[in-house]
Amino acid sequence: MKIIVAAIGRAKAGPERDLFQTYTSRLRWPVQLKEIEIKKELDTNIRRTREGVALLAAIPEHARIIVLDENGKNDTSKEFAIRLGEWRDAGTATVAFIIGGADGIDGAVRNRADTVLSFGTLTWPHMLVRALLAEQIYRAHAILSGHPYHRA
């Protein structure tokens, strides 16, 4: 199973990018990061719509899509792992995670999602969300393979 992380903005060198790479390098699933930039001088609604179009264009047509949004479902790590495991076992070729920009996710992207997932109601910096996501994907992989990383 291939993992795509489609995200608004480009990560600069630093601890957030390093942490993302640390966890994704541990995975047996290949992970591709697709970073998308839309000019900031646009009207907020226009920019969010253009970001949505670009995010969906970055995802293969038959991919399972998980949108990260503060209003999404709060899975436990085990529930998240079970979901990924079910998709893997069903032969899903690609799972795509979408991280929107500072102004949120366009409704068209949310409507296309198989799941809308939250890392809680706190607001997280978008670059840190990438690292949190990578860790949770690694944790899910550890849970599914019986690795002792996850002890809960």
C-alpha positions as a Markdown table, in Angstrom:
| # | Residue | x | y | z |
|---|---|---|---|---|
| 1 | Met | 0.0 | 0.0 | 0.0 |
| 2 | Lys | 1.3 | 3.4 | -1.0 |
| 3 | Ile | 0.8 | 6.5 | 1.2 |
| 4 | Ile | 0.5 | 10.0 | -0.2 |
| 5 | Val | 0.5 | 13.1 | 2.0 |
| 6 | Ala | -0.8 | 16.0 | 0.1 |
| 7 | Ala | -0.3 | 19.3 | 2.0 |
| 8 | Ile | -0.6 | 23.0 | 1.4 |
| 9 | Gly | 2.7 | 24.8 | 1.8 |
| 10 | Arg | 6.4 | 23.8 | 1.5 |
| 11 | Ala | 8.3 | 22.6 | 4.6 |
| 12 | Lys | 11.6 | 24.4 | 5.2 |
| 13 | Ala | 14.6 | 22.6 | 6.6 |
| 14 | Gly | 14.0 | 22.2 | 10.3 |
| 15 | Pro | 12.8 | 19.9 | 13.1 |
| 16 | Glu | 9.3 | 19.4 | 11.7 |
| 17 | Arg | 10.5 | 18.2 | 8.4 |
| 18 | Asp | 13.2 | 16.1 | 10.0 |
| 19 | Leu | 10.7 | 14.4 | 12.3 |
| 20 | Phe | 8.4 | 13.7 | 9.3 |
| 21 | Gln | 11.3 | 12.1 | 7.5 |
| 22 | Thr | 12.4 | 10.1 | 10.5 |
| 23 | Tyr | 9.0 | 8.4 | 10.8 |
| 24 | Thr | 8.4 | 7.9 | 7.1 |
| 25 | Ser | 11.8 | 6.4 | 6.6 |
| 26 | Arg | 10.9 | 3.6 | 9.2 |
| 27 | Leu | 7.9 | 2.5 | 7.2 |
| 28 | Arg | 7.6 | -0.4 | 4.8 |
| 29 | Trp | 4.9 | 1.4 | 3.0 |
| 30 | Pro | 6.3 | 4.0 | 0.5 |
| 31 | Val | 5.3 | 7.6 | 1.5 |
| 32 | Gln | 5.2 | 10.4 | -1.0 |
| 33 | Leu | 4.9 | 14.0 | 0.1 |
| 34 | Lys | 3.1 | 16.3 | -2.4 |
| 35 | Glu | 3.5 | 19.9 | -1.3 |
| 36 | Ile | 1.2 | 22.5 | -3.0 |
| 37 | Glu | 1.6 | 26.3 | -2.9 |
| 38 | Ile | -1.1 | 28.7 | -3.9 |
| 39 | Lys | -0.4 | 32.4 | -4.0 |
| 40 | Lys | -1.2 | 34.1 | -0.8 |
| 41 | Glu | -2.5 | 37.4 | -2.3 |
| 42 | Leu | -5.7 | 35.8 | -3.5 |
| 43 | Asp | -9.1 | 36.2 | -1.8 |
| 44 | Thr | -9.4 | 33.6 | 1.0 |
| 45 | Asn | -12.4 | 31.8 | -0.6 |
| 46 | Ile | -10.7 | 31.7 | -4.0 |
| 47 | Arg | -7.5 | 30.5 | -2.5 |
| 48 | Arg | -9.2 | 27.7 | -0.5 |
| 49 | Thr | -11.1 | 26.6 | -3.7 |
| 50 | Arg | -7.9 | 26.5 | -5.7 |
| 51 | Glu | -6.1 | 24.7 | -2.9 |
| 52 | Gly | -8.9 | 22.1 | -2.9 |
| 53 | Val | -8.7 | 21.6 | -6.7 |
| 54 | Ala | -4.9 | 21.2 | -6.5 |
| 55 | Leu | -5.1 | 18.8 | -3.6 |
| 56 | Leu | -7.6 | 16.6 | -5.3 |
| 57 | Ala | -5.5 | 16.7 | -8.5 |
| 58 | Ala | -2.5 | 15.4 | -6.6 |
| 59 | Ile | -4.4 | 12.3 | -5.5 |
| 60 | Pro | -4.9 | 9.2 | -7.8 |
| 61 | Glu | -8.6 | 8.7 | -8.7 |
| 62 | His | -9.2 | 5.5 | -6.7 |
| 63 | Ala | -7.2 | 6.4 | -3.6 |
| 64 | Arg | -8.8 | 6.2 | -0.2 |
| 65 | Ile | -8.7 | 9.8 | 1.2 |
| 66 | Ile | -8.4 | 10.9 | 4.8 |
| 67 | Val | -8.8 | 14.6 | 5.3 |
| 68 | Leu | -7.2 | 16.0 | 8.5 |
| 69 | Asp | -9.5 | 18.6 | 10.0 |
| 70 | Glu | -10.2 | 19.7 | 13.6 |
| 71 | Asn | -13.9 | 18.8 | 13.1 |
| 72 | Gly | -13.2 | 15.3 | 12.1 |
| 73 | Lys | -13.4 | 12.0 | 14.0 |
| 74 | Asn | -11.1 | 11.4 | 16.9 |
| 75 | Asp | -9.8 | 7.9 | 16.4 |
| 76 | Thr | -7.6 | 6.2 | 18.9 |
| 77 | Ser | -4.3 | 5.0 | 17.5 |
| 78 | Lys | -5.6 | 1.4 | 17.5 |
| 79 | Glu | -8.8 | 2.4 | 15.6 |
| 80 | Phe | -6.7 | 4.3 | 13.1 |
| 81 | Ala | -4.5 | 1.2 | 12.6 |
| 82 | Ile | -7.5 | -1.1 | 12.2 |
| 83 | Arg | -8.9 | 1.3 | 9.4 |
| 84 | Leu | -5.5 | 1.2 | 7.6 |
| 85 | Gly | -5.3 | -2.5 | 8.0 |
| 86 | Glu | -8.7 | -3.1 | 6.6 |
| 87 | Trp | -7.9 | -1.0 | 3.6 |
| 88 | Arg | -4.5 | -2.7 | 3.1 |
| 89 | Asp | -6.2 | -6.2 | 3.4 |
| 90 | Ala | -8.9 | -5.1 | 0.9 |
| 91 | Gly | -6.2 | -4.4 | -1.7 |
| 92 | Thr | -6.3 | -0.6 | -1.5 |
| 93 | Ala | -3.4 | 0.6 | -3.6 |
| 94 | Thr | -3.1 | 4.1 | -2.3 |
| 95 | Val | -4.2 | 5.9 | 0.9 |
| 96 | Ala | -4.0 | 9.7 | 0.6 |
| 97 | Phe | -3.9 | 12.1 | 3.6 |
| 98 | Ile | -4.8 | 15.7 | 2.9 |
| 99 | Ile | -3.6 | 18.6 | 5.1 |
| 100 | Gly | -5.2 | 21.9 | 4.1 |
| 101 | Gly | -3.9 | 25.4 | 4.5 |
| 102 | Ala | -4.4 | 27.9 | 7.2 |
| 103 | Asp | -7.9 | 28.8 | 6.0 |
| 104 | Gly | -9.2 | 25.2 | 6.2 |
| 105 | Ile | -10.3 | 22.6 | 3.7 |
| 106 | Asp | -12.6 | 23.3 | 0.7 |
| 107 | Gly | -15.9 | 21.5 | 0.9 |
| 108 | Ala | -15.3 | 19.6 | -2.3 |
| 109 | Val | -12.3 | 18.0 | -0.7 |
| 110 | Arg | -14.2 | 17.1 | 2.5 |
| 111 | Asn | -17.0 | 15.6 | 0.4 |
| 112 | Arg | -14.6 | 13.4 | -1.5 |
| 113 | Ala | -13.0 | 12.1 | 1.7 |
| 114 | Asp | -13.6 | 8.5 | 2.9 |
| 115 | Thr | -12.8 | 9.7 | 6.4 |
| 116 | Val | -12.3 | 13.1 | 8.1 |
| 117 | Leu | -9.9 | 12.7 | 11.0 |
| 118 | Ser | -8.9 | 15.0 | 13.8 |
| 119 | Phe | -5.9 | 15.1 | 16.0 |
| 120 | Gly | -8.0 | 16.9 | 18.6 |
| 121 | Thr | -9.7 | 20.2 | 18.9 |
| 122 | Leu | -6.5 | 22.1 | 19.5 |
| 123 | Thr | -5.1 | 24.0 | 16.6 |
| 124 | Trp | -1.8 | 22.5 | 15.4 |
| 125 | Pro | 0.8 | 24.2 | 13.1 |
| 126 | His | 0.4 | 22.7 | 9.7 |
| 127 | Met | 4.0 | 21.7 | 9.4 |
| 128 | Leu | 3.8 | 20.0 | 12.8 |
| 129 | Val | 0.7 | 18.1 | 11.7 |
| 130 | Arg | 2.8 | 16.4 | 9.0 |
| 131 | Ala | 5.1 | 15.1 | 11.7 |
| 132 | Leu | 2.2 | 14.0 | 13.9 |
| 133 | Leu | 0.6 | 12.2 | 11.0 |
| 134 | Ala | 3.9 | 10.4 | 10.1 |
| 135 | Glu | 4.2 | 9.2 | 13.6 |
| 136 | Gln | 0.6 | 7.9 | 13.7 |
| 137 | Ile | 1.1 | 6.1 | 10.4 |
| 138 | Tyr | 4.3 | 4.5 | 11.8 |
| 139 | Arg | 2.4 | 3.6 | 15.0 |
| 140 | Ala | -0.4 | 2.1 | 13.0 |
| 141 | His | 2.1 | 0.0 | 11.0 |
| 142 | Ala | 3.7 | -1.1 | 14.3 |
| 143 | Ile | 0.3 | -2.1 | 15.7 |
| 144 | Leu | -0.5 | -4.1 | 12.6 |
| 145 | Ser | 2.8 | -5.9 | 12.5 |
| 146 | Gly | 2.9 | -6.6 | 16.2 |
| 147 | His | 6.0 | -4.5 | 16.8 |
| 148 | Pro | 6.3 | -3.4 | 20.5 |
| 149 | Tyr | 6.5 | 0.4 | 19.6 |
| 150 | His | 2.9 | 0.8 | 20.6 |
| 151 | Arg | 2.5 | -0.2 | 24.2 |
| 152 | Ala | -1.1 | 1.0 | 25.0 |
